[in-house]
Amino acid sequence: MMCLLTPRQTMELKRYLAMVDKNAFMVITEASEVVGKGFKSWKEL
């Protein structure tokens, strides 16, 4: 699963995963650009 989260949502998800599944993992990286509904329009490219 890939998600775009705010910094606050990221912290909430980390806390949740720590509580429910000690074996879970997540990769956190910054996006330089997001295109699609709710973000930058394809027409702007």
N, C-alpha and C positions, 0 to 999 in steps of 0.2 A: 504494500500500500504506500502511496506517495501522497503527502498532504502539504498544503501551504498553511502555515500557522503564524500567528503573531508571537512575539516573544513571550507574552503572558500565557498564551495557549500552549506554547512549548513547555513552559515550566509546569503547567497543570498536567499535561500529558506525562511528563517525566515522573511526577509524584504519583499519578495514577498507576503507571506501569510498575513502579517500585512497590506499590501496595499489592497489586493483583498477580504479578508474575515476575518473580525474582530472576527468571531465566530469559526474559524478553530483552530485546535489544532495539535500539533505534539509531539511525544515522541522522545527524543534524548538519545541514550545510546552508549557506546563503545562496539565494537566487539572484542572478544579475538582471534577469528579465523574465516577466511572466506575461504570456499572451493568451487571450481567450476570454470567454464570458466573465464579466466582473473585473477584468484586468485590462491591460493594453489591448486595443482593437487590432485585428489582423489588418485593417485598412491603414493603420499608422506605420506599417513596415515599409 
